[in-house]
């Protein structure tokens, strides 16, 4: 008799959804979280006013160098003194990079994982994405198509609350939307000029996981509308943005079927060769080093694309000497992220009498992919989207000429508006881009360190060069002045924090780890619904797709359990 | 309306001083400062100079000025508790370069120069740095610290910028023609 019906490893974006759906189906679920508990009323720091935190809320420079060189180097915009505990200390959680490569592994270990700190951009994939590998031959074919996922997108969007505008774009299907954060006048001008000059391009309000028209279901979980504070990286007392802690975990908890254990670092998944089933999970307590075995009838790995792959690689047995469910040798390979590092900024005049009220969370505009939509017409494969926004430059402190009364007043005058856009490009799947277990180095709990070996291909370099030119051309078309585009410099792999692909789904067990249900080809009661399953990265921010696949897989697994198949 | 001299000489017991103490009340590491006394990082002379230029860059108007809200104290804490040695050194050198340049421009001690002349000399220097005709390494940085510190205080954020803790809504298009 197993301890639980299901174990979900990880409480972040996908783990929260897995737990919600499984518990709502009546399964007794254990969620294992490797970090400590976050209690919103105690640990969210979103209510602090600027003057209630010293030193601009900046982490002391010596402390950054000692504890956060990677994390801060990767996401300085999100790590502040008051919320630094949401991010791991690099010296406590080290990793290795293959010679000549560099990788940003940016993360937080605690309840809800990175769903607390994410930037909430939320886009569906389309058939353009699901068919990409098949068309150009990079990676393997996705085993499902967009239509398979539509009901699940709808289900999770309705639950989460996505603000956005219906646009009817085939390459970026509409979600179930709550009202969008309306564009500023400068952004509307940009939209009008760009869409006239480049008819195949669109500028739309960013689609973000923020409640703007709260539903009864959301209210019942203590959630309400976004208050336009832009304090999201500090938690949200209003629970207005979607995170596991704000939404899915409370939903799972109220079923009475959820057990949550913190500080539980998974070391391996137990496998029984006779029944060909996984049977449990071995953990070590992060604080006490106590080791424990939890058993369950099904196991969902939601530890992140990197950690889930590492757990499989650590779970060696006679049947699986190179790691659990790894007869295809694809576990840890095809590690994907999105690539940025090209964009442009410029000034737009004509709106000197306009300001905004409120602080819009998570950017403002999105330019959906326009490259290679109808056949191959660019010097690179696939494509990219742009994220961006606008702000009156009068709001920027300290870099305006003048002193005295006029200088003070200048900060309140809008003046010209600054518009900036930055590309998010698709990375091609490549089996040589991988995470493996370091041969000798271990962390303080005895687990092997991650060893990253990821490089961009010529396609990503070419794409970003073209994106830079496109960005400048669009700002020129909009009549911007003082246009600047930094030399293209690709973000480090991992830096966009969209880790994907390390246990890809596919049609053939010989070349993929999971089937179209996020179920291991080789072991029917093992599921992985974090970014690991992503067969290709597309160029859209992927969290929404993890949520949809998680919900779909959870129901599939619950059906199989109910039918006695697993 | 207090003059600059009144502000600089009597700031702790003045209305501004009270505002300063209130403004920094939530932050234990910001100590009340006065131009004649050393801080934790700044020497007494540096504190005097910094107070002087802070007051000229962001004077008291209908809203508090930089000295009213204890910008020098904020920056003293910043340099003590946030900055590393490299930042501290470069900041100290920048202050020194700016003071030397201002001394040179007034042909004597800038901090002892009559208020209107001192303000006019700083104003010309600021204009020259920002239009690119003069290269004074560190001036923009120091001005940035002063300004960011000011707007990080309750006086600067709420009274000057009308910062609202919970806007409650997003309005992308507010016409403020009437106020310009």
Interface residues (C-beta under 8 A of the other chain):
Chain A: X47 X49 X50 X51 X52 X53 X54 X55 X56 X58 X60 X61 X62 X65 X181 X182 X183 X184 X185 X187 X226 X227 X228 X229 X352 X353 X354 X355 X356 X357 X358 X359 X360 X397 X398 X399 X400 X401 X402 X403 X404 X405 X407 X408 X411 X412 X413 X414
Chain B: X23 X24 X26 X27 X28 X29 X30 X56 X57 X58 X59 X61 X63 X77 X78 X81 X82 X83 X84 X86 X87 X119 X122 X123 X126 X127 X130 X131 X140 X143 X144 X145 X146 X147 X148 X150 X151 X152 X153 X154 X157 X160 X161 X163 X165 X166 X167 X168 X169 X170 X171 X172 X173 X174 X175 X176 X177 X180
